[in-house]
Amino acid sequence: MVDVNGRVAVITGASRGLGAGLARHFAGRGMRLGLCARSDPVLPGSDDVVATSVDVAEAGALDAFAAEVAGRFGAIDLWVNNAAVLEPIGPLRDTEAGDIAAHLAVNVMGVVHGTQAYIRHLRARGGEGVLANLSSGAADHGYAGWAAYCASKAAVDRLTEVTNLEEADHGLRAYAFSPGVVDTDMQHLIRRCPPERFPAVGRFLELARTQAFNSPAHVATHLLAVAFDPAQRPGGYKVRVPNEVR
Ligand SMILES: NC(=O)c1ccc[n+]([C@@H]2O[C@H](COP(=O)([O-])OP(=O)(O)OC[C@H]3O[C@@H](n4cnc5c(N)ncnc54)[C@H](OP(=O)(O)O)[C@@H]3O)[C@@H](O)[C@H]2O)c1
């Protein structure tokens, strides 16, 4: 495993689910962390953790958070835009436009805010950095009932691609990082959906029956290898975590 002891990472959406799992794994490998979510991050503030309440939809909040983390730990080696929502779920024709706008404010503008904050940090300090924007199979394939989520994750992929075009010569590598299926609150929400709102629900119920999930530790190991192990550096900007073999 690549040595990441002492490296600095920021994770948004680190109160529960995958973000919390990444935080625990990174901390266990000796990293210093900046963690945020709207509610309390999974690890409290300490000598090695800056933990703050941040809504990624708020312009400027992540700039301030980046400055706080850099003030404590110096250069940020890895920035993970993990925070996202899944709802609204259901046919587009029945969905309130305001609910879609609220979704895009988190899943698209939240990633824009995090990406801008990290680019500004790197440009000011110089040096190299890695950006991981959490993507999904929903970026590549439409699912009936997930208009907002599919649109937002496709947007994340394009934002990531453009970020590379603009920043690769300035030390930034950006990845649209699909974790595979991880059993979090988001998956619980999916499995509770009636088929009339989400017709593909049976596929996700079957994944749960067979426990065909990627663990957060498996995703975290893969992400750190992509970020810091030159031998495992991907060729393109899209990365999908392979299914965990147990
Ligand atoms: N789970 C999967 O199978 C799967 C598959 C593909 C991709 N992904 C992606 O992986 C990422 C993590 O998903 P997950 O399954 O862990 O989701 P989750 O269990 O629903 O957790 C989402 C996290 O995002 C935070 N968050 C939501 N809105 C926020 C906001 N406005 N500002 C700051 N933080 C916010 C939540 O914390 P608060 O509520 O406290 O703010 C929580 O910590 C997402 O980008 C998701 O799209 C997940």
The ligand as an SDF file (V2000), in Angstrom:
LIG
                    3D

 48 52  0  0  0  0  0  0  0  0999 V2000
  -23.5240    4.9250   -2.2140 N   0  0  0  0  0  0  0  0  0  0  0  0
  -23.3580    4.5600   -3.4820 C   0  0  0  0  0  0  0  0  0  0  0  0
  -23.6330    3.4050   -3.8610 O   0  0  0  0  0  0  0  0  0  0  0  0
  -22.8160    5.5450   -4.4920 C   0  0  0  0  0  0  0  0  0  0  0  0
  -22.6520    5.1060   -5.8100 C   0  0  0  0  0  0  0  0  0  0  0  0
  -22.1320    5.9990   -6.7510 C   0  0  0  0  0  0  0  0  0  0  0  0
  -21.7820    7.2810   -6.3650 C   0  0  0  0  0  0  0  0  0  0  0  0
  -21.9590    7.6710   -5.0670 N   0  0  0  0  0  0  0  0  0  0  0  0
  -21.5650    9.0350   -4.6940 C   0  0  0  0  0  0  0  0  0  0  0  0
  -20.7390    8.9760   -3.5320 O   0  0  0  0  0  0  0  0  0  0  0  0
  -20.9290   10.1570   -2.7330 C   0  0  0  0  0  0  0  0  0  0  0  0
  -21.2930    9.7650   -1.3110 C   0  0  0  0  0  0  0  0  0  0  0  0
  -22.5410    9.0860   -1.3400 O   0  0  0  0  0  0  0  0  0  0  0  0
  -23.1640    8.3660   -0.0580 P   0  0  0  0  0  0  0  0  0  0  0  0
  -23.8090    7.1280   -0.5500 O   0  0  0  0  0  0  0  0  0  0  0  0
  -22.1730    8.2890    1.0280 O   0  0  0  0  0  0  0  0  0  0  0  0
  -24.3160    9.4170    0.3320 O   0  0  0  0  0  0  0  0  0  0  0  0
  -25.0200    9.6710    1.7370 P   0  0  0  0  0  0  0  0  0  0  0  0
  -24.9420    8.4680    2.5980 O   0  0  0  0  0  0  0  0  0  0  0  0
  -26.3590   10.2210    1.4080 O   0  0  0  0  0  0  0  0  0  0  0  0
  -24.0980   10.8240    2.3920 O   0  0  0  0  0  0  0  0  0  0  0  0
  -24.0340   12.0740    1.7620 C   0  0  0  0  0  0  0  0  0  0  0  0
  -23.0750   12.9750    2.5200 C   0  0  0  0  0  0  0  0  0  0  0  0
  -23.1140   14.2660    1.8870 O   0  0  0  0  0  0  0  0  0  0  0  0
  -23.3730   15.2530    2.8660 C   0  0  0  0  0  0  0  0  0  0  0  0
  -24.0950   16.3740    2.2690 N   0  0  0  0  0  0  0  0  0  0  0  0
  -25.2880   16.3500    1.6040 C   0  0  0  0  0  0  0  0  0  0  0  0
  -25.6380   17.5890    1.2370 N   0  0  0  0  0  0  0  0  0  0  0  0
  -24.6490   18.4210    1.6700 C   0  0  0  0  0  0  0  0  0  0  0  0
  -24.4310   19.8180    1.5950 C   0  0  0  0  0  0  0  0  0  0  0  0
  -25.3400   20.6460    1.0040 N   0  0  0  0  0  0  0  0  0  0  0  0
  -23.2850   20.3280    2.1230 N   0  0  0  0  0  0  0  0  0  0  0  0
  -22.3970   19.5260    2.7410 C   0  0  0  0  0  0  0  0  0  0  0  0
  -22.5440   18.1940    2.8410 N   0  0  0  0  0  0  0  0  0  0  0  0
  -23.6740   17.6520    2.3230 C   0  0  0  0  0  0  0  0  0  0  0  0
  -24.1670   14.5310    3.9510 C   0  0  0  0  0  0  0  0  0  0  0  0
  -24.0040   15.1440    5.2190 O   0  0  0  0  0  0  0  0  0  0  0  0
  -25.0420   16.1820    5.8660 P   0  0  0  0  0  0  0  0  0  0  0  0
  -26.4150   15.6830    5.5800 O   0  0  0  0  0  0  0  0  0  0  0  0
  -24.6560   16.1590    7.3110 O   0  0  0  0  0  0  0  0  0  0  0  0
  -24.7300   17.4970    5.2190 O   0  0  0  0  0  0  0  0  0  0  0  0
  -23.4580   13.1790    3.9740 C   0  0  0  0  0  0  0  0  0  0  0  0
  -22.3010   13.2570    4.7710 O   0  0  0  0  0  0  0  0  0  0  0  0
  -21.9860   10.9740   -3.4580 C   0  0  0  0  0  0  0  0  0  0  0  0
  -21.3580   11.9180   -4.3010 O   0  0  0  0  0  0  0  0  0  0  0  0
  -22.7180    9.9390   -4.3000 C   0  0  0  0  0  0  0  0  0  0  0  0
  -23.3760   10.5100   -5.3990 O   0  0  0  0  0  0  0  0  0  0  0  0
  -22.4750    6.8410   -4.1190 C   0  0  0  0  0  0  0  0  0  0  0  0
  1  2  1  0
  2  3  2  0
  2  4  1  0
  4  5  1  0
  4 48  2  0
  5  6  2  0
  6  7  1  0
  7  8  2  0
  8  9  1  0
  8 48  1  0
  9 10  1  0
  9 46  1  0
 10 11  1  0
 11 12  1  0
 11 44  1  0
 12 13  1  0
 13 14  1  0
 14 15  2  0
 14 16  1  0
 14 17  1  0
 17 18  1  0
 18 19  2  0
 18 20  1  0
 18 21  1  0
 21 22  1  0
 22 23  1  0
 23 24  1  0
 23 42  1  0
 24 25  1  0
 25 26  1  0
 25 36  1  0
 26 27  1  0
 26 35  1  0
 27 28  2  0
 28 29  1  0
 29 30  1  0
 29 35  2  0
 30 31  1  0
 30 32  2  0
 32 33  1  0
 33 34  2  0
 34 35  1  0
 36 37  1  0
 36 42  1  0
 37 38  1  0
 38 39  2  0
 38 40  1  0
 38 41  1  0
 42 43  1  0
 44 45  1  0
 44 46  1  0
 46 47  1  0
M  CHG  2   8   1  16  -1
M  END
$$$$
